[in-house]
């Protein structure tokens, strides 16, 4: 053997021996052999191989070799006898080699002491790891980078109900398919189990077809910087999920009950608010009705007083009128008699005629004859006016009458004008533009009260001198009476409140604020309405619109 080949053998860390098969003698050994076994090179070259490999199986092998049976050996564990009588555990390989026409056996033995320590440590670590995997509360599945199942714990196989035969046969593909088929979202489960070489960590919740719920977390398994597999941890969260769902359902039911109760409370509150508003409206209407009743009673009292005054006036006016009529007839007869005497003056004696002429001149008989007729005529006209005023007072005084009757509103307006004339004559010129409206079914005395309020308000709106215009009109179903003035007008912010009870813009003590409210109520009961137009500084117009028949009133009321 050349020195170069010897150098190569000596630098091998393993035992290298070359054995001659017939005598089983060692014919060559490298430096590592002497170092590991404690023999010198000279000693080794004088020793048979059986002095080193002395186990029973080794003795049988070398006897077979001596008899010509050459067999190669690969990684067989054995014991080598050391010079100090200790035994060295090795892993040996034996090769039959040909050299210069003869057969030799080349032995390569590797010291297994360090590897055995490493294996023991590894076995201990694996044992601890297996114990850890089995004791954990999660099902553990480890898949290598080639997609094969590297390991799993018993809890995992129990969770997924993997048959024993699949585990014993290590049918990885069938096991993974069985797992995916149990999950409702089969595609997601398959994608997670097939995505191994990925640096991301995943967390999913798988719902199984049998109703169970598994939480799955996975993370890559590293060997240095290289990903060699993925570890999956499965946790059965069925009870937790059911508890959460039950809690969520309970919460939802509670929230629904709260919403229902809130709705009920809101409805009750709305009902109470509506009832409160209704009560307030009833109280307001009651106060309004009470005040209107007081106003009506006041007007009725005034009407009764006016009726009594009219009655008392009517008696003397009656006999004065009668007496004036009789007196006029007597005077006419006297004037006829006087004319007859004047015709017979020519037949009188001069002395008598002179006395008569002197008396006629003294009393101015010609003037008396003309003036007495005028005086009587004017007196009779005055009495007719008094009688008309008395009649208007009697008409206006019937405010307590509520029977409907056919009446002419223009005549009612004329009667009301006569009653309130004293309020108007010093403030305004009254212009009448009647449209000859037809008579309607109504309570005349109540509408006269409306007209009185409108006329008095018009007069009060005029500060010095102005014009009050009264007009009327009609169509097939309605009639209207309008009172306009050239007064100071109504401010826009007050227009919406003028019909409210007790609302007034007049100074304290000048108005009660009930006139327009009562008027609005009367017109409303007649099925009509009051329209208002006003401009500050130019005046206001109030139009009373009424239906012509009681049928229209009933329809409007309904």
Wavefront OBJ file of the C-alpha trace (Angstrom):
o trace
v 0.000 0.000 0.000
v 1.382 3.392 -0.909
v 2.045 6.004 1.687
v -0.697 8.172 0.166
v -3.312 5.457 0.630
v -2.069 4.870 4.161
v -2.384 8.588 4.836
v -5.990 8.580 3.634
v -6.895 5.618 5.854
v -5.248 7.165 8.884
v -7.350 10.309 8.506
v -10.609 8.365 8.656
v -12.375 8.743 12.065
v -13.764 5.198 11.806
v -12.035 1.841 12.409
v -10.727 0.454 9.104
v -9.493 -3.198 9.059
v -8.490 -5.473 6.197
v -8.816 -9.229 6.979
v -7.362 -12.227 5.150
v -10.281 -14.747 5.026
v -8.497 -18.075 5.273
v -6.698 -17.412 8.536
v -8.896 -14.490 9.599
v -5.751 -12.473 10.246
v -5.709 -8.674 10.254
v -3.338 -7.603 7.562
v -3.937 -3.842 7.804
v -5.375 -1.357 10.333
v -5.586 2.415 10.298
v -4.601 4.788 13.079
v -8.177 5.216 14.390
v -8.302 1.465 15.156
v -5.391 1.658 17.541
v -6.717 4.861 19.108
v -10.209 3.518 19.728
v -9.298 -0.036 20.790
v -6.006 0.688 22.584
v -3.819 -1.693 20.510
v -0.630 -0.780 18.767
v -0.364 -1.293 15.022
v 2.111 -4.135 15.548
v -0.271 -5.902 17.906
v -3.156 -5.537 15.498
v -1.210 -7.057 12.627
v -0.570 -10.184 14.701
v -4.146 -10.614 15.880
v -6.976 -12.555 14.263
v -10.209 -10.628 13.817
v -11.980 -12.928 16.223
v -9.850 -11.497 19.057
v -11.667 -8.208 18.480
v -15.107 -9.416 17.321
v -15.775 -12.034 19.937
v -19.557 -12.086 20.165
v -21.298 -15.335 19.279
v -22.849 -14.002 16.065
v -19.455 -12.638 15.014
v -17.721 -15.978 15.653
v -20.331 -17.797 13.508
v -19.904 -15.235 10.732
v -16.130 -15.603 10.636
v -16.314 -19.379 10.690
v -18.532 -19.137 7.599
v -15.935 -16.866 6.025
v -13.143 -19.343 6.867
v -15.162 -21.992 5.083
v -15.500 -19.794 2.013
v -18.932 -18.146 2.565
v -18.425 -14.452 2.001
v -21.354 -12.189 2.896
v -21.480 -8.435 2.940
v -22.734 -6.818 6.145
v -24.344 -3.367 6.321
v -24.624 -1.311 9.538
v -24.651 -4.193 11.954
v -24.297 -3.305 15.598
v -21.727 -5.191 17.574
v -19.138 -5.156 20.348
v -15.360 -4.805 19.901
v -12.880 -6.091 22.515
v -10.527 -3.337 23.602
v -6.997 -3.784 24.881
v -8.143 -2.923 28.396
v -10.765 -5.696 28.154
v -13.603 -3.181 27.843
v -16.166 -3.471 25.097
v -16.742 -0.808 22.478
v -20.159 -0.590 20.815
v -19.770 -0.120 17.093
v -21.818 -0.144 13.921
v -19.879 -2.147 11.352
v -20.038 -2.845 7.656
v -18.177 -5.669 5.901
v -17.315 -5.645 2.196
v -15.693 -8.366 0.118
v -12.945 -6.827 -2.046
v -10.622 -8.315 -4.650
v -6.936 -7.440 -4.570
v -4.354 -8.891 -6.941
v -6.353 -12.017 -7.609
v -7.357 -12.801 -4.031
v -10.328 -11.944 -1.875
v -10.073 -9.792 1.247
v -12.647 -8.475 3.676
v -12.746 -4.751 4.402
v -14.259 -3.843 7.766
v -15.454 -0.368 8.603
v -16.645 0.115 12.189
v -18.058 3.317 13.622
v -17.833 4.210 17.301
v -21.445 4.300 18.511
v -20.788 5.598 22.013
v -21.571 9.302 21.157
v -24.367 8.384 18.796
v -25.904 6.166 21.451
v -25.797 9.061 23.889
v -27.381 11.263 21.278
v -29.953 8.585 20.524
v -30.688 8.177 24.217
v -31.094 11.915 24.608
v -33.230 12.028 21.497
v -35.309 9.120 22.700
v -35.793 10.847 26.024
v -36.771 14.055 24.267
v -39.148 12.177 21.983
v -40.601 10.384 24.979
v -41.151 13.687 26.726
v -42.630 15.135 23.545
v -44.963 12.147 23.153
v -46.019 12.474 26.770
v -46.595 16.192 26.260
v -48.632 15.591 23.105
v -50.724 12.949 24.841
v -51.283 15.022 27.960
v -52.305 18.222 26.165
v -55.996 19.023 25.900
v -55.765 19.570 22.149
v -55.709 17.126 19.300
v -52.277 17.451 17.639
v -51.511 16.652 14.004
v -48.059 17.112 12.442
v -47.712 17.033 8.646
v -44.253 17.134 7.016
v -43.279 19.245 4.046
v -44.150 16.398 1.677
v -47.761 16.314 2.939
v -47.354 13.102 4.921
v -48.537 12.667 8.481
v -45.493 12.819 10.706
v -47.334 12.258 13.970
v -50.592 12.690 15.840
v -51.716 12.133 19.414
v -54.466 9.807 20.555
v -56.832 12.697 21.303
v -56.648 13.803 17.684
v -57.541 10.359 16.347
v -60.363 10.119 18.899
v -61.716 13.586 18.045
v -61.860 12.777 14.343
v -62.965 9.149 14.934
v -60.215 7.749 12.704
v -60.581 3.958 12.237
v -57.802 1.786 13.673
v -57.020 0.148 10.343
v -56.215 3.492 8.706
v -53.800 4.296 11.543
v -52.084 0.881 11.397
v -51.755 0.970 7.609
v -50.539 4.595 7.749
v -52.908 5.553 4.931
v -52.234 9.256 5.259
v -54.264 10.410 2.238
v -57.334 8.480 3.386
v -56.997 9.918 6.906
v -56.803 13.500 5.621
v -59.761 12.893 3.277
v -61.789 11.471 6.178
v -61.028 14.606 8.214
v -62.073 16.993 5.413
v -65.292 15.084 4.711
v -66.467 15.603 8.288
v -66.222 19.404 7.997
v -69.105 21.421 6.524
v -66.674 23.814 4.822
v -64.715 20.942 3.310
v -62.810 23.148 0.856
v -61.408 25.376 3.604
v -60.320 22.392 5.690
v -58.602 20.763 2.706
v -56.869 24.029 1.837
v -55.499 24.367 5.365
v -54.203 20.754 5.481
v -52.528 21.107 2.080
v -50.877 24.469 2.761
v -47.786 23.272 4.666
v -44.796 25.318 3.537
v -46.210 28.715 4.460
v -44.908 31.099 7.100
v -48.325 32.386 8.174
v -50.086 31.140 11.281
v -53.777 30.309 10.823
v -56.761 30.171 13.124
v -60.106 28.761 11.982
v -63.340 27.401 13.410
v -64.601 24.249 11.703
v -68.215 23.182 12.099
v -68.598 19.444 11.667
v -71.557 17.765 10.055
v -72.417 15.985 13.319
v -72.859 19.335 15.086
v -69.508 19.542 16.845
v -67.320 22.633 16.563
v -63.500 22.484 16.421
v -61.101 25.370 16.756
v -58.030 24.835 14.560
v -54.725 26.682 14.944
v -51.674 25.935 12.825
v -48.122 27.188 12.627
v -45.081 26.191 10.546
v -42.428 23.786 11.931
v -38.889 25.045 11.385
v -35.566 23.241 11.164
v -33.203 26.152 11.329
v -34.523 28.585 8.767
v -36.213 25.924 6.679
v -39.887 24.909 7.037
v -40.052 21.141 7.358
v -43.723 20.759 8.235
v -46.757 22.236 9.982
v -48.298 21.565 13.377
v -52.075 21.650 13.708
v -53.810 21.978 17.067
v -57.522 21.121 17.309
v -59.651 22.116 20.303
v -63.209 20.877 20.734
v -65.161 24.058 21.526
v -68.598 22.553 21.023
v -69.768 23.131 24.594
v -68.234 26.601 24.683
v -69.850 27.478 21.354
v -73.192 26.075 22.468
v -72.866 28.043 25.696
v -72.001 31.191 23.770
v -74.881 30.596 21.370
v -77.228 29.951 24.277
v -75.933 33.082 25.990
v -76.299 35.019 22.738
v -79.810 33.659 22.234
v -80.653 34.559 25.817
v -79.178 38.004 25.305
v -81.086 38.399 22.038
v -84.303 37.309 23.747
v -83.583 39.687 26.594
v -82.864 42.505 24.144
v -86.056 41.633 22.281
v -88.006 41.716 25.542
v -86.336 45.019 26.410
v -87.243 46.346 22.961
v -90.805 45.092 23.352
v -91.016 46.559 26.839
v -89.493 49.796 25.590
v -92.003 49.841 22.741
v -94.815 49.195 25.222
v -93.515 51.939 27.490
v -93.164 54.294 24.539
v -96.671 53.409 23.420
v -97.962 53.889 26.962
v -96.071 57.149 27.230
v -97.421 58.258 23.862
v -100.903 57.260 25.017
v -100.400 59.213 28.243
v -99.087 62.187 26.297
v -102.026 61.957 23.910
v -104.396 61.612 26.864
v -102.683 64.565 28.536
v -103.055 66.625 25.371
v -106.658 65.479 25.057
v -107.315 66.452 28.674
v -105.595 69.788 28.123
v -107.650 70.278 24.969
v -110.819 69.330 26.852
v -109.897 71.723 29.667
v -109.205 74.442 27.119
v -112.482 73.772 25.341
v -114.264 73.633 28.671
v -112.792 76.978 29.696
v -113.638 78.353 26.272
v -117.160 76.971 26.488
v -117.516 78.334 30.013
v -116.338 81.767 28.957
v -118.507 81.663 25.861
v -121.398 80.608 28.058
v -120.665 83.523 30.371
v -120.450 85.804 27.354
v -123.660 84.348 25.960
v -125.378 84.740 29.329
v -124.068 88.276 29.452
v -125.409 88.935 25.974
v -128.660 87.207 26.916
v -128.942 89.464 29.961
v -128.232 92.466 27.786
v -130.785 91.154 25.300
v -133.375 90.710 28.010
v -132.639 94.216 29.236
v -132.869 95.533 25.675
v -136.085 93.607 25.144
v -137.516 95.106 28.322
v -136.415 98.609 27.333
v -137.795 98.076 23.836
v -141.070 96.893 25.315
v -141.282 99.880 27.646
v -140.451 102.258 24.816
v -142.786 100.518 22.443
v -145.895 101.235 24.592
v -145.659 105.067 24.665
v -144.377 105.089 21.115
v -147.476 103.158 20.126
v -149.996 105.559 21.561
v -147.943 108.623 20.544
v -147.870 107.281 17.004
v -151.572 106.609 17.173
v -152.289 110.057 18.555
v -150.116 111.720 15.928
v -151.995 109.892 13.254
v -155.268 111.043 14.685
v -153.911 114.553 15.126
v -152.739 114.612 11.525
v -156.203 113.581 10.403
v -157.801 116.258 12.637
v -155.451 118.939 11.361
v -156.130 117.982 7.788
v -159.842 118.361 8.532
v -159.229 121.678 10.267
v -157.221 122.876 7.251
v -160.068 121.874 4.969
v -162.464 123.788 7.242
v -160.160 126.794 7.226
v -160.020 126.709 3.439
v -163.797 126.648 3.313
v -163.958 129.704 5.593
v -161.455 131.508 3.392
v -163.638 130.873 0.376
v -166.588 132.549 2.181
v -164.597 135.678 3.237
v -166.115 137.737 0.425
v -169.547 137.286 1.938
v -168.511 138.507 5.374
v -169.092 141.978 6.619
v -166.091 144.235 6.565
v -165.760 144.473 10.353
v -165.621 140.676 10.792
v -163.368 140.269 7.769
v -160.927 142.841 9.111
v -160.691 140.999 12.430
v -160.075 137.672 10.661
v -157.405 139.109 8.399
v -155.709 140.782 11.342
v -155.681 137.424 13.245
v -154.356 135.548 10.207
v -151.560 138.020 9.874
v -150.830 137.853 13.586
v -150.480 134.061 13.647
v -148.998 133.843 10.120
v -151.704 131.457 9.038
v -150.120 130.723 5.656
v -146.878 129.557 7.270
v -148.711 127.536 9.928
v -150.711 125.795 7.213
v -147.481 124.679 5.472
v -145.343 124.005 8.553
v -147.898 121.992 10.521
v -148.014 119.441 7.722
v -144.201 119.213 7.665
v -144.021 118.914 11.457
v -146.526 116.131 11.527
v -144.765 114.305 8.704
v -141.345 114.594 10.376
v -142.817 113.481 13.708
v -144.315 110.435 12.084
v -140.995 109.665 10.366
v -139.179 109.999 13.687
v -141.622 107.647 15.324
v -141.069 105.134 12.493
v -137.336 105.329 13.147
v -137.903 104.796 16.863
v -140.128 101.827 16.064
v -137.457 100.402 13.718
v -134.738 100.798 16.378
v -136.999 99.145 18.922
v -137.624 96.302 16.495
v -133.874 95.941 15.872
v -133.309 95.822 19.612
v -135.965 93.145 19.895
v -134.341 91.154 17.033
v -130.878 91.511 18.500
v -132.065 90.643 21.976
v -132.990 87.079 21.005
v -129.414 85.777 21.584
v -130.714 82.903 23.728
v -132.724 81.447 20.877
v -131.086 78.435 19.182
v -133.758 77.427 16.678
v -132.776 77.477 13.029
v -134.930 79.563 10.744
v -134.698 81.070 7.313
v -133.265 84.590 7.592
v -131.649 87.227 5.420
v -128.117 88.071 6.568
v -128.204 91.522 4.965
v -131.296 92.374 7.050
v -129.514 91.047 10.129
v -126.500 93.226 9.315
v -128.778 96.277 8.982
v -130.342 95.563 12.375
v -126.882 95.159 13.933
v -125.710 98.415 12.295
v -128.582 100.276 13.973
v -127.662 98.767 17.360
v -123.935 99.648 17.164
v -124.318 102.852 15.172
v -123.254 104.922 18.136
v -119.856 103.106 18.076
v -119.388 103.737 14.370
v -120.764 107.161 13.495
v -117.925 109.148 15.059
v -115.105 106.920 13.682
v -115.946 105.770 10.191
v -118.012 106.163 7.097
v -119.992 103.006 6.420
v -120.152 101.847 2.775
v -122.632 99.093 1.899
v -122.071 96.875 -1.117
v -124.737 94.220 -0.699
v -124.973 91.454 -3.281
v -128.661 90.696 -2.690
v -127.843 87.305 -1.166
v -130.603 84.731 -0.641
v -131.959 83.872 2.791
v -130.305 80.928 4.520
v -131.120 78.504 7.354
v -129.410 79.802 10.492
v -129.823 81.174 14.017
v -130.134 84.880 13.143
v -129.533 86.283 16.634
v -126.204 84.388 16.916
v -125.005 85.638 13.535
v -126.062 89.176 14.517
v -123.725 88.828 17.468
v -120.914 87.846 15.039
v -121.662 90.911 12.896
v -121.662 93.125 15.989
v -118.215 91.847 17.053
v -116.785 92.407 13.564
v -118.248 95.918 13.297
v -117.086 96.973 16.774
v -113.587 95.543 16.136
v -113.449 97.422 12.817
v -114.346 100.668 14.590
v -111.738 100.057 17.293
v -109.058 99.366 14.626
v -109.608 102.868 13.159
v -107.677 105.369 15.250
v -109.147 108.637 13.874
v -111.349 108.555 10.782
v -111.730 105.771 8.248
v -114.054 103.698 6.139
v -115.889 100.482 6.995
v -117.112 98.583 3.958
v -119.819 95.942 4.293
v -120.273 93.641 1.312
v -121.958 90.316 0.576
v -122.188 87.690 -2.140
v -123.167 84.106 -2.855
v -122.845 81.112 -5.158
v -124.813 77.879 -5.520
v -123.934 76.504 -2.090
v -122.453 79.347 -0.016
v -123.138 82.899 1.037
v -120.636 85.348 2.509
v -120.668 88.612 4.368
v -117.514 90.695 4.523
v -116.498 93.539 6.844
v -113.440 95.582 5.783
v -111.827 98.526 7.551
v -109.026 100.982 6.839
v -107.590 100.639 10.341
v -104.110 99.812 11.553
v -104.222 96.103 10.556
v -103.012 92.973 12.372
v -99.341 92.003 12.742
v -98.430 88.733 10.918
v -97.296 87.064 14.164
v -100.756 87.703 15.657
v -102.873 86.463 12.734
v -102.627 82.824 13.812
v -103.873 83.599 17.335
v -106.718 86.069 16.896
v -109.374 83.352 17.358
v -107.797 82.006 20.578
v -109.797 82.679 23.750
v -108.535 85.675 25.743
v -106.059 86.718 23.068
v -106.246 90.465 22.444
v -103.917 93.216 21.266
v -106.026 95.910 22.923
v -104.809 97.643 26.069
v -105.757 96.175 29.458
v -109.386 96.940 30.224
v -110.281 97.609 26.581
v -111.116 94.051 25.525
v -111.648 90.519 26.884
v -110.289 88.572 23.920
v -113.532 86.578 23.669
v -115.316 88.355 20.825
v -113.576 86.715 17.870
v -113.303 83.372 19.699
v -117.077 83.354 20.269
v -117.674 84.484 16.678
v -115.451 81.680 15.355
v -117.370 79.134 17.461
v -120.764 80.405 16.252
v -119.737 80.349 12.587
v -118.156 76.901 13.019
v -121.418 75.551 14.498
v -123.175 76.868 11.409
v -120.798 74.779 9.250
v -118.928 77.848 8.009
v -115.622 79.557 8.515
v -114.064 82.999 8.831
v -111.329 84.107 6.414
v -109.001 86.928 7.412
v -106.824 89.192 5.305
v -104.803 91.948 6.922
v -101.932 94.257 6.174
v -100.336 96.422 8.809
v -101.119 100.099 8.223
v -103.776 99.421 5.573
v -106.540 97.541 7.350
v -108.196 94.162 7.730
v -110.971 92.168 6.071
v -113.062 89.500 7.809
v -115.227 87.305 5.567
v -117.900 85.091 7.132
v -118.653 82.162 4.783
v -121.763 80.045 5.488
v -123.587 77.188 3.760
v -127.043 77.953 2.443
v -128.786 74.843 3.828
v -128.845 72.733 6.989
v -127.799 69.667 4.898
v -124.512 71.353 4.047
v -124.070 72.219 7.717
v -124.543 68.563 8.710
v -122.062 67.404 6.028
v -119.489 69.945 7.188
v -120.002 68.873 10.808
v -119.561 65.190 9.912
l 1 2 3 4 5 6 7 8 9 10 11 12 13 14 15 16 17 18 19 20 21 22 23 24 25 26 27 28 29 30 31 32 33 34 35 36 37 38 39 40 41 42 43 44 45 46 47 48 49 50 51 52 53 54 55 56 57 58 59 60 61 62 63 64 65 66 67 68 69 70 71 72 73 74 75 76 77 78 79 80 81 82 83 84 85 86 87 88 89 90 91 92 93 94 95 96 97 98 99 100 101 102 103 104 105 106 107 108 109 110 111 112 113 114 115 116 117 118 119 120 121 122 123 124 125 126 127 128 129 130 131 132 133 134 135 136 137 138 139 140 141 142 143 144 145 146 147 148 149 150 151 152 153 154 155 156 157 158 159 160 161 162 163 164 165 166 167 168 169 170 171 172 173 174 175 176 177 178 179 180 181 182 183 184 185 186 187 188 189 190 191 192 193 194 195 196 197 198 199 200 201 202 203 204 205 206 207 208 209 210 211 212 213 214 215 216 217 218 219 220 221 222 223 224 225 226 227 228 229 230 231 232 233 234 235 236 237 238 239 240 241 242 243 244 245 246 247 248 249 250 251 252 253 254 255 256 257 258 259 260 261 262 263 264 265 266 267 268 269 270 271 272 273 274 275 276 277 278 279 280 281 282 283 284 285 286 287 288 289 290 291 292 293 294 295 296 297 298 299 300 301 302 303 304 305 306 307 308 309 310 311 312 313 314 315 316 317 318 319 320 321 322 323 324 325 326 327 328 329 330 331 332 333 334 335 336 337 338 339 340 341 342 343 344 345 346 347 348 349 350 351 352 353 354 355 356 357 358 359 360 361 362 363 364 365 366 367 368 369 370 371 372 373 374 375 376 377 378 379 380 381 382 383 384 385 386 387 388 389 390 391 392 393 394 395 396 397 398 399 400 401 402 403 404 405 406 407 408 409 410 411 412 413 414 415 416 417 418 419 420 421 422 423 424 425 426 427 428 429 430 431 432 433 434 435 436 437 438 439 440 441 442 443 444 445 446 447 448 449 450 451 452 453 454 455 456 457 458 459 460 461 462 463 464 465 466 467 468 469 470 471 472 473 474 475 476 477 478 479 480 481 482 483 484 485 486 487 488 489 490 491 492 493 494 495 496 497 498 499 500 501 502 503 504 505 506 507 508 509 510 511 512 513 514 515 516 517 518 519 520 521 522 523 524 525 526 527 528 529 530 531 532 533 534 535 536 537 538 539 540 541 542 543 544 545 546 547 548 549 550 551 552 553 554 555 556 557 558
